[in-house]
Amino acid sequence: MNFSVAIDGPAGAGKSTIAKLLSNRFGLMYINTGAMYRTIALKAMNNNIKAEDIEKLCLLTDSLEMHFNSDRLIVNGEDVTDYINDPFISQNVSQYAAIPEIRQRLVKLQQQMSNKYNVVMDGRDIGTVVLKNAAFKFFLTASPEERAKRRFNELIAKGLDVNYDSILSDIIKRDFIDSHREVSPLVKAEDAVELDSSNLTIEQVVDTMANYITTTLNNVSK
């Protein structure tokens, strides 16, 4: 049975950063499911395909071969990692990610990855849909203001001209869309450990998760 860790939570909670560090600590493959949905949004908008055009979106999704090389996402041989983290993609990804037919396709691909490898996977519906039987599940959150501040500082560090209030507004909007969509809404799995990182450093969050995993594994092996 493969060893898997599911990390769910709202936009900007630090899931990707935490998942990458946790994957290094336990030697797991890191799968950023959010990056996969961002890729659909990127490719769709580049091809002028609107979220309402389900048939074209399905054909587009089926034409994409995705795999991860370390924490970089390679799509049809192209590294799209830097493109999908653009603020414009962040503003539009939720409308594409809410489409049931797209979610079904990407969930299937994510499950196939987890069947082959020991993984840590982060997203919105990992513990509730993608990896229902994950050995460990975490729900990572933080206040909207704290998440907006983190995203603002991250983008400023990259040299982008961004506005804090716009980022905060976008995060609140994404929270509503993600938690109210009909298919696989953002909710905490019943058996997930919830962590509010508002007042915690990245290292403290990773240590908390790692200690929980190690303690549980040690108790099971006794």
N, C-alpha and C positions, 0 to 999 in steps of 0.2 A: 504493500500500500504506500502511495507516495505521500511525502511530507509536504503539507501546504499551509500557508498563512494567508488569511483574507483580511484586508484593511479597507474599511469603508469610511465614508465621511463626506462632508460638503466641500465645495470648491475653496481652495486656498487654505485647507487645514494642515497642509504639510505632508499629505499621504505619500506622494512620490519620493520626497526626500527621505522620509522615515523608512519607506519600503526598500529603497536602494541600500541604505545603511544596514538594515536588518538582513537583507539578502547577502551582503558581504560577511556579516558576522556568522551566519549559519550556512553559508555556501549554497544558497538557493538561487534559482533563476528568477530575476525580477521581470514581471510583466506589467507594464503600465497600460491598463485598459483605457484610461482616459485619453492617452495618446492615440489609440486606435480610433476612437470616436472623433477626435480632433482631425485625424487624417481624412475621414469621410467628409467632414465639413470643409476642409481645405480643398480636396479634390472636387467636391460638388460645386463650391463657389468658383473655383478656377474654370469649371466647365459650364457655368451659369445654370446649374441644376438646382431648382428651388426645393425646399423641404416638402412641398405638396406633390412633387412629381415622384411618387413612390417607385414606379416601374423603372425609370431611369436611374434612380438611386440604387435600386437592387442590382441592376446590371453593372453599375459602376463598382459597387462593393464586391461583387463576384469577380471583377476583373483585377482586383488588387491582391498581390501576394505580399503578406506582411510577416516580418520576423524581427526579433530583437538581437542586436549585436552589442553586448554589454547593456548600457542604458540608452542606446541609440535605436530608433525605429527605422528600419529599411523597408521601403515600399516599392515593389517592382524595380529593385536594384538601386533606388535613390534614397539617400539619407534625408528624411523630411523633418527631423527633430527640431531644427531651428525655426522652420516655417510654421509648424503647428503651434508654437508657443507665442505667436503674435497676438496682441490684445484683440485684434479684430476677430480672430478665430475664437477666442474666449467668449466674446460677445454673442457668437452665433452657434456655438457647438451644441447647446442644449436642445435647440429645435430639431437638429438632425438626430441627436442621441435619443430623443423621445419616440422615434418612429419604430413601431414594433417589429417590422420586417428587417430593419437594420440591426436592431438589438439581437434578434434571433440568430442572424448570421454571425455576428461578432461573438456572441456568447458561445456558440458552437465551436468557433475557432479557439476561444480562450480555454474551453474545457478540454479540447484536444491537446493543447499545450500542457495543461496540468496533468493529463494522463500520462504524458511522456516524461515529465521532469518534476523534480521537487521545486516548488515555486512559492514566491510571495507575490501576491497580486493585489493591486489597489484599484478602487473605483467607487461606484455608487451602489452596486447590487451584487458584490462579490460573495459576501456571507449569506445573502438571502436567495440568490439565484445561481450564480456561476459556480461557486464552490460551497454548496450547501453542507457538504460533509468535511469541510476543512478542519484540520486538527486544531487550529487556533484561529479565532476571529476577534478582530478589534474594530471598534467604532471610534475614529479620531475626529474630534471637533474643536472648535474655538469660536469666540465671539465674532460676528461679522466685521466689527471694527478692527479686531486684531488680525483677521485674515486679510482684510483690505490693506492694512499697513504693511504686512509681510509682502503681499503681491506688489504693492507700490515700490517698496525698497528693492525688490528683486528686479523689477523692470527699469528702475532708475539706474541701478548698477550696470545694466546692459546698455545704458546710453539712450533709452527710449524716452520720449517726451510724453508723460502720462499725468493724469489728474487723479488725486486720491478720491475725491467725491464721486467721480465717474466709476472708479473701480469698486467703491463701496456699493453704489447703486447697482452695478452689474452683478456683484456677488449676491445681494439680496434678491435680485430678479432670478438668478440661476438657482438659488436655494428654493424659491417658490416653484419654479418649473420642475426641478429635479424631484421634489417631494410630493408634487401633485400630479405627475404624469400617470396615465392609466397603467402602463406596463412597467414593471420593475421600478417602482418609485424608491427614492432614497429613504430607507428606514433602517433602524438598528436591528440586527438579527437578535433573536431572543437569547441566544447563547454567546453573544459577543461581549467582550470587555470594553467598557466605554472609558475613553480618556479625553479630558478637556485640556488641551495644550496651551490655553490662553496665557498661563503664567509659568509655562515650562519651557526649558531650552530643548533644542533638537536632541541633544545628548541625553537629557533626562527622560524624554519620551522613549527613545531607543532602548535605554537601560531598563526602563519599566517593562517594556514589552519583552525584551530579551530575558530578564529575570523571571518573568511569568512563564515563558516558554521553557526555560531551563528547569525551573522548579517543578513544573508539571511533568516534564519528561523524566526527571529523576524519581518522582513519586510513582510514576507508572512502572518504571523499571525495577522498583523495589519488590 
